[in-house]
Amino acid sequence: MRKAASAGGTAKAIYLYHVKIHEVAHTVREMCYRALHNIISVGAHVRQSHARLLDKQRRVRSIVHGMRIRGEPQHNIDDVLETLTPPELAAVSAAETRLRTLAAAEIELDRALFLLSCYFAYPR
């Protein structure tokens, strides 16, 4: 009696691949541009959807900064800080965290695009 053919024959085969680095670099560059476009779009959407809260927080911070420079009492500063409710503070904090994350991703993509442009600057 003979053994049935095993399916492990493909695991023993040797595959030779030829990778065209220049084409891969072009593809990576296009992916970086698409990702950069998405990051900019999402950042604009987050800024637009939280514009009122971000502007309110900016105004409160500038008022508090002016009060501290003038040396006003802390209870007056606390009254101004209380104009932002806890849900507003949570929403602003989440929006700022998202914007910081998007900014960091944009910087990393910019770095990758710089390296790719340096690669394309030299002839093959």
Secondary structure, 3 states (H helix, E strand, C coil): CCCCCCHHHHHHCCCCCCCCHHHHHHHHHHHHHHHHHHHHHHHHHHHHHCHHHHHHHHHHHHHHHHHHHHCCCHHHHHHHHCCCCHHHHHHHHHHHHHHHHHHHHHHHHHHHHHHHHHHHHCCC
